[in-house]
């Protein structure tokens, strides 16, 4: 009886302790719209604004997102991609989301730098894929970090394609 009671107490202790450990946040993001058409007046375009970035924490861990970065990749007709070196943008955020919920960030600016010029100067480039990476940590103070990425595409204007967001 004492042995069974001791085992039961040990199992209870393990369950209590494991319930106190915060799991790492399981975060996904997606972006709307999925693409933009950059027309020939590209030299005037300094930035675009993303309509919406949706953020979902799939598990029940509250999160605090604190930074977003954007990397640019040249995409060729053979589906090969090359990172555009030296062109990266990003900035600090202060975004809280309760675990299990979906929130959104509206009108986020993306600095393009010379990316539209690169798109138009090299006709072998079919499009430019922009990868957005949101980073942060759990909001409980346990120091569990997360990183979630999604992408959208910049397209060169071609006659016959309407000049509007895709």
RODO-2510 file (C-alpha; in nm, 4 decimals, decimal comma):
residues 166
     n   res          X          Y          Z
     1     x     0,0000     0,0000     0,0000
     2     x     0,2807     0,2409     0,0887
     3     x     0,4580     0,1554    -0,2353
     4     x     0,1424     0,2264    -0,4400
     5     x     0,0922     0,5525    -0,2514
     6     x     0,4541     0,6539    -0,3200
     7     x     0,4215     0,5765    -0,6925
     8     x     0,0921     0,7677    -0,7039
     9     x     0,2540     1,0692    -0,5350
    10     x     0,5469     1,0585    -0,7801
    11     x     0,3130     1,0452    -1,0807
    12     x     0,1112     1,3367    -0,9399
    13     x     0,4294     1,5388    -0,8914
    14     x     0,5416     1,4709    -1,2501
    15     x     0,2011     1,5794    -1,3835
    16     x     0,2026     1,8990    -1,1755
    17     x     0,5586     1,9915    -1,2752
    18     x     0,5012     1,9174    -1,6445
    19     x     0,1903     2,1388    -1,6365
    20     x     0,4047     2,4300    -1,5163
    21     x     0,6469     2,4110    -1,8085
    22     x     0,5563     2,6517    -2,0895
    23     x     0,5770     2,4937    -2,4353
    24     x     0,7351     2,6852    -2,7205
    25     x     0,4848     2,8960    -2,9155
    26     x     0,3633     2,7351    -3,2386
    27     x     0,3007     3,0380    -3,4600
    28     x     0,2023     3,0675    -3,8274
    29     x     0,1552     3,3799    -4,0385
    30     x     0,0058     3,4503    -4,3791
    31     x    -0,0113     3,7663    -4,5860
    32     x    -0,2745     3,9380    -4,7941
    33     x    -0,2419     4,0206    -5,0793
    34     x    -0,0156     3,7498    -5,2158
    35     x     0,1395     3,9770    -5,4773
    36     x     0,1891     4,3236    -5,6190
    37     x     0,2459     4,4398    -5,9731
    38     x     0,5292     4,6930    -5,9930
    39     x     0,4838     4,9150    -6,2997
    40     x     0,7393     5,1093    -6,5019
    41     x     0,7235     5,4075    -6,2671
    42     x     0,9246     5,1927    -6,0256
    43     x     1,1725     5,4718    -5,9556
    44     x     0,8954     5,6500    -5,7644
    45     x     0,8105     5,3473    -5,5481
    46     x     0,9864     5,3561    -5,2124
    47     x     0,7618     5,1205    -5,0205
    48     x     0,4481     4,9133    -5,0422
    49     x     0,1969     4,8530    -4,7656
    50     x     0,0785     4,5046    -4,6883
    51     x    -0,2959     4,4968    -4,6490
    52     x    -0,2970     4,2372    -4,3703
    53     x    -0,0600     4,0001    -4,1940
    54     x    -0,2559     3,7336    -4,0080
    55     x    -0,0903     3,5766    -3,7036
    56     x    -0,2129     3,2568    -3,5375
    57     x    -0,0710     3,0891    -3,2300
    58     x    -0,1791     2,7276    -3,2780
    59     x    -0,1133     2,6206    -2,9221
    60     x    -0,2394     2,7936    -2,6079
    61     x     0,0745     2,9996    -2,5429
    62     x     0,0371     3,3799    -2,5301
    63     x     0,2961     3,5483    -2,7524
    64     x     0,4694     3,8817    -2,7831
    65     x     0,5928     3,9505    -3,1381
    66     x     0,8758     4,2024    -3,1344
    67     x     1,0374     4,2113    -3,4793
    68     x     0,9614     4,1552    -3,8467
    69     x     1,2129     4,1308    -4,1308
    70     x     1,1773     4,1142    -4,5080
    71     x     1,4224     3,9354    -4,7398
    72     x     1,4062     3,9614    -5,1181
    73     x     1,4747     3,6746    -5,3621
    74     x     1,5086     3,7008    -5,7398
    75     x     1,3009     3,4256    -5,9044
    76     x     1,3940     3,3024    -6,2510
    77     x     1,1934     3,1119    -6,5126
    78     x     1,3594     2,7835    -6,4151
    79     x     1,2295     2,8319    -6,0560
    80     x     1,5804     2,9089    -5,9289
    81     x     1,6013     3,1777    -5,6597
    82     x     1,8856     3,4046    -5,5487
    83     x     1,8884     3,6211    -5,2376
    84     x     1,9312     3,9892    -5,3191
    85     x     2,2317     4,0740    -5,1040
    86     x     2,2337     4,3978    -4,9077
    87     x     1,8602     4,4572    -4,9402
    88     x     1,6733     4,3774    -4,6250
    89     x     1,4199     4,5719    -4,4293
    90     x     1,2546     4,5260    -4,0960
    91     x     1,1572     4,6959    -3,7758
    92     x     1,0503     4,6462    -3,4178
    93     x     0,6908     4,5618    -3,3283
    94     x     0,4905     4,5477    -3,0084
    95     x     0,2229     4,2877    -3,0834
    96     x     0,0572     4,0684    -2,8182
    97     x    -0,1602     3,7695    -2,9081
    98     x    -0,3387     3,5330    -2,6716
    99     x    -0,2642     3,1670    -2,7321
   100     x    -0,5069     2,9889    -2,9628
   101     x    -0,6243     3,3168    -3,1212
   102     x    -0,5726     3,4767    -3,4607
   103     x    -0,4817     3,8447    -3,4781
   104     x    -0,3758     4,0730    -3,7575
   105     x    -0,1421     4,3590    -3,8363
   106     x    -0,2837     4,6129    -4,0827
   107     x    -0,1056     4,8378    -4,3329
   108     x     0,2490     4,7307    -4,2537
   109     x     0,5028     4,9186    -4,4709
   110     x     0,7744     4,7300    -4,6581
   111     x     1,0765     4,9353    -4,7683
   112     x     1,1747     4,8259    -5,1206
   113     x     1,5024     5,0110    -5,1682
   114     x     1,6369     4,9338    -5,5168
   115     x     1,4364     4,6104    -5,5584
   116     x     1,1998     4,7475    -5,8301
   117     x     1,5039     4,8652    -6,0296
   118     x     1,6611     4,5194    -6,0019
   119     x     1,3334     4,3650    -6,1233
   120     x     1,3222     4,5875    -6,4325
   121     x     1,6940     4,5989    -6,5149
   122     x     1,7385     4,2206    -6,5361
   123     x     1,4852     4,0737    -6,7793
   124     x     1,5806     3,7172    -6,6800
   125     x     1,4153     3,7777    -6,3417
   126     x     1,0552     3,6635    -6,3542
   127     x     0,9488     3,8025    -6,0162
   128     x     1,0794     3,8829    -5,6701
   129     x     0,9653     3,6767    -5,3745
   130     x     0,9583     3,8656    -5,0453
   131     x     0,9872     3,6552    -4,7298
   132     x     0,8450     3,8118    -4,4134
   133     x     0,9708     3,6624    -4,0864
   134     x     0,7983     3,7478    -3,7594
   135     x     0,9950     3,6784    -3,4406
   136     x     0,9149     3,7021    -3,0733
   137     x     0,8705     3,4981    -2,7593
   138     x     0,6097     3,3635    -2,5233
   139     x     0,4405     3,6371    -2,3199
   140     x     0,4747     3,4444    -1,9939
   141     x     0,8413     3,5307    -1,9484
   142     x     0,9668     3,1752    -1,9963
   143     x     1,1957     3,2928    -2,2793
   144     x     1,0596     3,0502    -2,5424
   145     x     1,1322     3,2117    -2,8801
   146     x     0,9436     3,1658    -3,2065
   147     x     0,9941     3,2514    -3,5701
   148     x     0,7250     3,2300    -3,8406
   149     x     0,7571     3,3129    -4,2116
   150     x     0,5311     3,3734    -4,5098
   151     x     0,5934     3,5258    -4,8512
   152     x     0,4377     3,7427    -5,1180
   153     x     0,5572     3,8263    -5,4693
   154     x     0,6470     4,1397    -5,6639
   155     x     0,5675     4,1088    -6,0367
   156     x     0,6899     4,3167    -6,3299
   157     x     0,4091     4,4938    -6,5165
   158     x     0,3381     4,3401    -6,8540
   159     x     0,0885     4,4858    -7,1017
   160     x    -0,2412     4,3055    -7,0756
   161     x    -0,2131     4,2637    -6,6991
   162     x    -0,4224     4,5027    -6,4962
   163     x    -0,2256     4,7378    -6,2721
   164     x    -0,3735     4,6398    -5,9407
   165     x    -0,2894     4,4188    -5,6481
   166     x    -0,3251     4,0478    -5,7092
***
